[in-house]
Structures are given as structure tokens and as C-alpha cells.
Amino acid sequence: MRNGLYLLGLLFAPCVLLASGGGDYDIIERTINFVIFVALVYYFAANAIKDVFKARRDGIANSLAKIQEKLQDSKKAKQKALNQVEEAKKTAKDIVEAAHKESAIIVQKIEESTKNELENLVRQYNEHIAFEQKKAEKLVVDEILSEFLNKDSIALSKDVLIQSLLKKAA
């Protein structure tokens, strides 16, 4: 409203300035015609101008509402992403725990299998030593038998030979 008064004051300022000059100027009529013209334009175009500004205001409000919606959507998407990150962290933690448990189980199984393998190797070694002892005993017995049997001068009975062999083997 204040701006309108300033506008009218500016419109009538030339009238006041030129009114004192006694010349033949039609400034007053022209100013009145201009004011009437502006009033008619305002009367007929005011609704159209108001509609334009209202449409502009509504457009701005709509774009602001869309921006608010996008902002809310992005906040929801951010929250969803944060939730997914938390779930992924929990899943990763569970996977790491499971891997540690599995590695402990695998280590235990490897230790057990190594222990069993060592026991088998010791048992095989002992069996091999026993086998080699029997083999050595057999060779000694064969040597002694061939030594006694090859000598013509000594004639022994089977009982004596068996007794001597048993003494040698023991």
C-alpha cells in the first residue's frame, strides 16, 4: 500500500512542477489520462496478474514440496543404507566368528590326525624293528644250521641241534 502511494506521488510530481508555469501545456490532462489508463489496466488485468503470481507461488510451493519429498526419500534411503551397513557388519562379524570356530575345529582335527599318524608311524616302526629282529634271528639260525650241517666231523642229533639253536637265538 505504501508503494502505491509513492507511485502516485511520483506520477503527480510533474503536474505540480509544471502547473506553475503559465504555458500551454496539457500535462494535467495527460497525467489524468495516464492514471485512468493505469487504473483500467489494473482493473482489467489485476486478476490475470494475480493469477500469474498465484500460479508462480503455487509452482514454487509444488517444487518445494517435491524437494521436501525427495529430501524425505533420501533420508529414508540413507537410513535404509545405514541399516544395511549395520546388518552387513553383523553378518561379517558372524562370518568371522564362524571362520574362527571352523579354524579351531580344523586345527583340532589336524592335531588329532597328526597324533594318530605319529602313533601309526611309531607302531609301524616297532613292527618293522620286530620284523628285522626276526629276520636277523632267521639269518643267524640259517648260518648256524649251515655251519653245523656242513661239518662232516660233527654228528649231532636233532635234539642237540634244536637245543643249541634255542640257546643261540635267546
FIGUKOL-673650 format. One record per atom (N, C-alpha, C, CB): z, y, x. Coordinates in steps of 0.001 Angstrom, whole numbers, plus 524288, in hexadecimal, padded with zeros to 5 digits. Each point is the difference from the previous one (the first is absolute). Glycine has a CB too. Layout:
BEGIN
ZYX ...
END
This chain:
BEGIN
800007FB5E80340 80000804A27FCC0 80000804DD8036A 804B87FB237F8E4 7FE348048980B31 80044804758038B 7FAC6801008029B 809667FE1F80184 7F3F67FDA87FFCE 7FAE3800868027E 7FC1F8028B7FC4C 801D67F81D8057C 7FEAC806B27F59D 7FC7E802587FC1C 800C9805E17FFAE 800197F7A67FAED 804BC80A2A80574 8010F805A27FFE2 7FDC3802A7804CB 8081F7FE657FAD9 7F86D7FF16809A2 7FDB680242804B9 7FA158004C7FF88 807747FC7F8054C 7F63B7FF927F868 7FA5C7FFEC7FF48 7FE478046E7FC6C 7FFF77F64E8015C 802D880A757FA60 7FEA58044C7FC6C 800CC80549802A8 802887FA697F84B 801A18060080AE1 800E4804E6802CE 7FB988012D803BC 809897FEA17FF37 7F48F7FD7480369 7FBA0800C380394 7FB00801517FD1B 804307F9D980633 7FB38803FA7F52C 7FB52801237FCF0 7FFF2805B37FE14 7FFB37F68B7FD41 804CE80B6B8015A 8003D805547FDF2 800C68041F80435 8038E7FC4A7F7E1 7FD6E8023780CED 800C6803C880438 7FB338036B800D4 806267F9C58043B 7F520804337FBB6 7FB7680384800B0 7FF72803E07FB79 7FB827F8E980509 80615805777F664 7FFA2803917FB82 80373804BF800CF 7FE157F8737FA1B 806908068A807CF 803B480444800D5 7FE058039D8044D 807727FA3E7FD19 7F66C8037F806F5 7FE2C803258045A 7FB44803507FE8A 8036A7F9368060A 7F919804AC7F70D 7FB35802C67FEA9 8007F803427FAFE 7FB177F8DF8046B 808F4806867F8C4 800A6802D97FB16 800DE805D6800F8 803B87F7E57FBEA 7FE698098480862 8012B80576800F1 7FB3B80319801B6 808F77FD5D80254 7F30A7FFF07FF8D 7FB7F802BE80205 7FCD78024C7FB9E 7FFD37FA20807A7 7FEEC808C17F63C 7FD3B801DF7FB6E 7FA617FE5E7FFD6 805EE807577FFE6 7F88D7F52F80349 7FA967FE6E8003A 7FE6E7FCBD7FB53 8008E8004D80998 7FAAA7FEB27F63F 7FDE37FD157FB9F 7FFD77FA3A8016D 7FAA8807CA7FD10 809D87F5F68031B 800577FA7A8015B 801687FCE17FB28 802A5802348093B 7FB1B7F9487F661 801367FC8A7FB93 8038B7FB84801CC 7F756802477FBBE 80C047FED2807F7 803697FC058022B 803CF7FDEA7FBF9 7FF228043B808A3 802977FF0D7F3F3 803CE7FE537FC11 7FD717FC0F7FC5A 804B3808B280083 7F6A37F8847FDD4 7FD427FC647FC85 7FED67FAD6802BF 7FC13807A37FB49 802657F8E08098F 7FED27FB3D802F9 804F97FCC5800D1 7F8838049F80488 80BBF7FDDB7FC96 804E87FD38800CF 801B57FD5F7FAFB 8028E8065B806F9 7FCE77FC797F4A9 801647FDB57FAF6 7FC677FB607FEDA 8033F808C37FCB8 7F7BE7F7E680450 7FC4E7FBA87FF2D 8015D7FB4D80375 7F8FC806847FDAF 8088B7FA968073D 8016F7FBC680381 804E47FD2D7FE21 7FBF0804E78075A 807F57FE147F6D3 804C87FDA87FE07 7FEC47FCC27FB2D 8055A8077780391 7F74C7FA8E7F912 7FE7C7FCFD7FB53 7FD227FB09801A5 7FF5C8084F7FAA6 7FD417F83B8094F 7FD187FB74801E5 803C37FBDA8022E 7F840805D180211 80B7B7FBFD8011C 803BF7FC528023A 8033B7FD7C7FBA8 8005F8054980852 801247FDD17F3B7 803077FDE97FBA5 7FCD47FC007FCF8 804F3808667FF66 7F5FB7F8AF7FFB1 7FCA17FC467FD36 7FF3C7FAFB80330 7FB68807897FB9B 803BD7F92380989 7FF587FB6280356 805077FCCF7FFF3 7F983804CB805BF 80AE77FDEA7FA89 804FA7FD3D7FFDB 800B67FD5B7FABE 803D78066480659 7FAC07FC577F561 800AF7FDD27FAC6 7FCB07FB157FF46 801E4808FF7FC91 7F93C7F74E80524 7FC817FB8A7FF29 800787FBD680447 7F9EE8060D7FB6B 807537FB9280945 800097FC3A80457 805767FE2F80171 7F7F88042F8034E 80BFB7FE0C7FA3B 8055B7FE9A8017B 801097FA397FF2E 802E5808FD7FDB5 7FB8D7F4F47FDF2 800E07FA6C7FEED 7FD047FC9A803E3 80150802097F679 7F9F17FF8080AB8 7FCEF7FCF8803C3 802838003B80566 7F7D1801CE7FADA 809E3802E6806B1 8028F800938050D 8051B7FCE880018 7FBEE808E78011C 807157F7777FA90 804D87FCFE7FFA2 7FED97FA2B80050 804118071E7FA94 7F7BB7F72F802D4 7FE897FA7280029 7FE837FE5580586 7FCEC800977F6B6 8004B802D780C08 7FE7E7FEBC80564 804DF7FF6980363 7F779804DF7FEE5 80C117FEFC8008B 804C67FFAC80323 803727FB707FE50 7FF9E809A98014C 800757F5427F998 803087FB8E7FE14 7FDAC7FAE380211 80279805167F7DD 7F84B7FA8E80807 7FD657FB558020B 801177FF6E805D6 7F8F4800D47F925 806F480398809A3 801257FFE08059C 805A37FE42800F0 7F9688072A8018C 80A3E7FAFA7FB46 8057E7FE8280077 800BE7FA377FEB5 802AA8092E7FDAE 7FAB07F5027FE2A 800597FA817FE91 7FDA47FC838043F 7FF9A802897F687 7FC177FF3280BBD 7FD957FD0480443 803A67FF9B804AA 7F72E802EC7FD02 80B498016880445 803C17FFF080456 8048F7FC6F7FEB7 7FD6D809218027D 804807F73B7F8A0 8045B7FCA07FE5F 7FE677FA4180035 8036F807317FA38 7F7C37F7A98040C 7FE1E7FA8D80022 7FF847FE0F805A0 7FB24801787F78F 8029D801E980BC7 7FF7A7FE4A80579 805647FF6280280 7F74480492800AF 80C787FECE7FDE6 805567FF65801F3 8026C7FAF97FDFE 800F2809B58006C 7FE127F50E7FA9B 802087FB1A7FDD0 7FD957FB4E802CA 80150804657F745 7F9997FBE1809D6 7FD707FBBD802D2 802427FF7680583 7F7C9801797FAC0 80926802FC807AC 8024E7FFDA80538 805777FDA17FFC0 7FABE807E8802A8 8083C7F9837F950 8053A7FDC27FF58 7FFAD7FA187FF30 8032A8087E7FC2B 7F8FB7F5D7800A4 7FF497FA5F7FF27 7FEAF7FD3F8051F 7FCF8801C27F6D1 7FF6B800A180C2B 7FE907FDAE80504 804AE7FFD8803A4 7F6D5803357FEE5 80C50800E3800ED 804B18002180336 803BF7FBAA7FE6C 7FEF2809A780126 801C77F5A37F9C7 8036A7FBCB7FE1A 7FDC27FAAC80181 802F1805AF7F87D 7F7DB7F9BD806E8 7FD847FB118017C 800AE7FEF3805D0 7F97E8011F7F8C6 805D38030780A61 8009A7FF37805A4 805AD7FEC58015C 7F8798061A801A9 80B3E7FC407FB82 8057D7FEB1800EE 801107FA547FE8A 8028C809557FE56 7FB2D7F4ED7FD49 800AB7FA887FE6C 7FD817FC5F803FE 8001D802AD7F68D 7FB327FED480B42 7FD527FCBF803E4 8031E7FFDC80513 7F74B802347FBF6 80AF48023F80578 803388002C804BA 804C07FC817FF5E 7FCF680924801DA 805947F7287F9AA 804977FCBD7FF0D 7FE847FA3E80000 804148073B7FACA 7F7687F798802DC 7FE2B7FA987FFEF 7FEEC7FE1C80593 7FC1B801627F705 8016F8020680C14 7FEE27FE998056D 8050F7FF3B8030B 7F790804FD7FF96 80C4F7FE687FF74 805087FF60802A5 802A27FAE07FE66 800FA809C98005E 7FEA17F4ED7FA9D 802337FB057FE2D 7FD377FB6880292 802618042A7F76E 7F8677FC4680900 7FD147FBD480288 801797FF8B805C2 7F8A9801677F9AE 8084380312808D8 801A07FFE48057D 8054D7FD4E80079 7FAF580852801D2 808977F8EF7FAA3 8052D7FD8480021 7FF827FA1B7FF16 804268085D7FCBF 7F8857F62E7FF84 7FF2E7FA6E7FF03 7FD9B7FD5C804C8 7FEDB801D87F667 7FD70800E280C14 7FD8A7FDD5804AB 803FE7FF6080461 7F7788041E7FD6D 80C167FFB380310 8041D7FF95803F8 8037D7FB537FEE2 7FFCD809B880152 8019F7F5947F99D 803467FB897FE98 7FD1D7FAE480122 8047A805647F90A 7F6877FA758058C 7FCDF7FB50800F0 7FF9E7FEEE805DC 7FADF801AA7F7BE 804348027680B48 7FFA67FF59805AC 805327FE0E8022E 7F93C8072280078 80B0F7FAF57FD88 8052A7FE47801C5 800CD7FA407FEAC 8038F8091F7FED4 7FAEA7F5677FC60 8007C7FA877FE72 7FCA17FC7F80376 801D3802D37F6C7 7F9747FEFD80A6D 7FC787FCEC8034A 802567FF5C8056D 7F8388033F7FAEB 80A028010580727 8025D7FFAC8053B 8049E7FC3D7FFF0 7FD2A8093B801F7 806177F7227F9F8 804727FC657FF9F 7FE257FA5E7FF99 80547807007FBAC 7F6AE7F82680124 7FDE97FAB87FF72 7FDC47FE1280534 7FDFF801C67F683 7FF63801C380C51 7FDCE7FE7D80512 804527FEA0803D8 7F846805CA7FE62 80C067FD3E80184 8045E7FEC180371 802537FAAE7FE99 801E58099780116 7FEB17F56B7F9D3 802237FAF27FE5F 7FC5E7FB99801A0 80484804477F86F 7F65F7FC8D806B7 7FC3C7FBF080174 800087FF16805E5 7FA708026A7F847 805ED801DF80AB5 8000E7FF56805B2 804ED7FD19801B4 7FABE8084280113 809AD7F8DB7FC51 804D17FD2B8014E 7FF5E7FA317FEBC 80560808207FE41 7F83B7F6BC7FD4E 7FF187FA8C7FE81 7FC4D7FD61803DF 801738024B7F689 7FA6F8008580AEB 7FC347FDCD803B3 8029E7FF0680547 7F8A0804B17FB61 80A967FF1A80663 802C57FF4E804F9 803897FB427FFB4 7FFAB809A7801B1 803127F5BE7F9ED 8037F7FB847FF5A 7FCE47FAE980016 8063A8058D7FAC2 7F54E7FA6780281 7FCCA7FB407FFF9 7FDF47FECD80578 7FD74801C77F6AF 800F18025380C21 7FE067FF2B80550 804577FDEB8037D 7F968807347FECB 80B4D7FAF78009A 804687FE1980322 8011D7FA457FEC2 803D0809158003E 7FC1C7F5937FABA 800F67FA8C7FE77 7FBC27FC6B8021E 8048B803177F7E7 7F6857FEA18078A 7FBC17FCA5801DF 8002A7FF83805F4 7FA7E802AA7F848 806F18019F80A61 8007C7FFC2805B9 804667FC5A8018B 7FC8E80922800C5 807C77F73B7FC62 8046F7FC8980113 7FE647FA4F7FF2A 80657807187FD4B 7F6FE7F7DF7FE63 7FE297FAA37FEEE 7FC247FE418042C 80149801687F65B 7FB498023480B3C 7FC2C7FEB48040A 802B97FEA880522 7F972805E97FBAE 80A827FD38805AC 802ED7FEE2804CE 802CC7FAC67FFA2 80128809958017B 801347F5617F9FD 802937FAF67FF42 7FC1B7FB8C8008E 8068D804377FA17 7F4C67FC77803A0 7FBF37FBF88007A 7FE517FF51805AB 7FCEE802117F6F0 8027B8026780BDA 7FE6D7FFA08057C 8042E7FD3580347 7FAC3808487FEF5 80A447F8ED7FFFC 804437FD66802D9 7FFFF7FA307FEBB 80564808477FFE2 7F9F47F6747FB16 7FFE27FA7F7FE6F 7FB627FD3380288 80452802507F777 7F70A800498088E 7FB677FDA980271 800D87FF55805DB 7FA4B804067F91E 8083F7FFD680946 801197FFAE8059B 8039F7FB628012C 7FEDA809C4800CB 805397F5D07FBF7 803A27FB97800C7 7FD3C7FACF7FF28 8077B805A27FD1D 7F52C7FA127FEE8 7FD137FB2D7FF0F 7FC5A7FED68048C 800858018D7F657 7FD198029D80BAF 7FC6B7FF5380465 802F67FE17804D6 7FA2A807157FC5D 80A7A7FB2A8047E 803357FE3980470 801867FA477FF3B 80377809308015E 7FE0F7F5677F9D5 8016D7FA8C7FEF6 7FB4D7FC72800E1 806C9802EB7F97B 7F4B07FED3804CA 7FB3F7FCF5800C4 7FECF7FF5A805CA 7FC948033D7F76F 803E88010180B84 7FEF07FFC6805A1 803F27FC79802C3 7FC308090E7FFA3 808BB7F7107FE87 803EE7FC8180254 7FE917FA517FEFB 806F2806DF7FED2 7F77F7F8107FC47 7FE727FA967FEC2 7FB3F7FE6280331 80390801097F6EA 7F8DE802B0809C3 7FB4C7FEE280304 801757FEE8805B2 7FAA0805B57F9F2 809087FD9480810 801B27FF3380564 802CD7FAC280089 800CB809BD8013F 802857F4F47FAEA 802B47FAF98001D 7FC177FB877FFE8 807B5804027FB7A 7F44A7FC978014D 7FC087FBE27FFA1 7FD297FF5880534 7FEE2801E87F66B 7FFF88028180C25 7FD637FFB98050E 803857FD578040A 7FAEE8082A7FDD4 80A227F92D80215 803AA7FD90803AD 800427FA267FEFA 80544808548008E 7FB017F64A7FA6D 800467FA717FEA8 7FB097FD3D801C1 805CB802067F84D 7F5AF80080806BE 7FB137FD9F801A7 7FFD27FF50805F1 7FB8A804077F839 8066F7FFDA80AA4 7FFFA7FFA7805AA 803897FB84801DC 7FE3D809B58008D 806537F6227FD08 803B47FBF5801A2 7FDCE7FA987FEB6 80796806357FE9B 7F6267F9487FCC9 7FDC87FAED7FE86 7FB8E7FE7B803A1 80281801A37F6B7 7FA2F8022F80A41 7FB9B7FE9E80372 801EF7FEC28058A 7FA05805C17FAA3 80A1F7FCD380704 8023B7FEF480529 802527FA8180036 801E48099680123 800FB7F4FB7FABC 8025B7FACE7FFF2 7FBF57FBC67FF30 8082A803E17FC9A 7F4147FD4480027 7FC357FBFB7FED1 7FC2D7FF2A8047E 800E58023A7F696 7FE31801B080C5D 7FC4D7FF8A80458 8026C7FD40804C1 7FB9F8082B7FCD4 809617F7938037A 802837FD6D80470 800267FA147FEE9 8058A8082B80208 7F8467F50E80180 7FFCC7FA4E7FF5A 805047FD58801E5 7F64C8006E8010E 80C3C8022D8025D 8048A7FD7A80254 804A77FFD77FC5C 7FCD5802E480893 80364800B97F3D6 804908001C7FC9A 7FE767FD7E7FADD 8039D808328044D 7FF437F4017FA30 7FF097FD777FB0E 804D0800C47FCB2 7F9DC7F95A803FD 8058C809D27F80E 80468801317FC98 7FEB67FE407FA7C 8029F807A7805A6 801797F7757F7B1 7FF2C7FE8C7FA95 7FF73804E97FCA7 805137F7A58015B 7F92C807737F9FE 7FF398045B7FC78 80517802B77FEBE 7F8547FB767FC4F 80BD6801C780326 8051C802547FECA 801C3803A58045E 8025E7F80E7FAC1 7FCEC8066E809E1 8019C8032F80479 7FCAC804E880039 802E07F7FA804F5 7F8188076F7FA0C 7FC79804798000F 80176803EF7FBBC 7F8DD7FA3E8038E 80851803E27F7E1 8016D8037A7FBAF 8050D802CA80142 7FB797FA277F995 808548031F8089E 805028025180174 7FF3C8044980417 804837F77E7FDFE 7F8538076E805E1 7FF20803EE8041A 7FD0B804BC7FDE0 7FFEB7F8DA806B8 7FC96806157F5B0 7FD0D804517FDB0 80395803757FCD5 7F7F67FA7F7FFBD 80B7E8033A7FD58 803AB803037FCDF 803968033380366 7FF947F9407F91F 802018049B80B5A 80368802ED8038E 7FD078049380263 805227F7D4801F6 7F6018074E7FF7A 7FCC58041B80244 7FEF5804507FC06 7FBE27F96B805FB 803048052B7F53D 7FEA0803CC7FBF1 804B58033A7FE63 7F9027FA007FCDA 80B97803BB8036F 804AF802CB7FE52 80156803C780436 8034F7F87E7FAA5 
END
